[in-house]
């Protein structure tokens, strides 16, 4: 025999209103929906997120981009150079 524990949760009114059409469509109770959601959360491994390295270079790298080179490019775009 499986043990059961009775508990009470407070659910925001808006969430319950949004869940009602799904419950009717699936012909299930809110209790069953909560149990299903908890089981899925426990069974599904969490996915970690990491950003890919999008570095453009680093100081001392021949192909690196420095703040000085960025500033020079901005200044050149703002001020057209005339042949001397």
ZIGIHU-V497761 format. One record per helix or strand of 2 or more residues. SS is the DSSP state (A for helix, B for strand). FROM is the first residue (numbers start at 1). TO is the last residue. If there is no record, write none. Layout:
ss:from:to
SS:FROM:TO
SS:FROM:TO
//
This chain:
ss:from:to
A:13:26
A:30:43
A:67:78
//
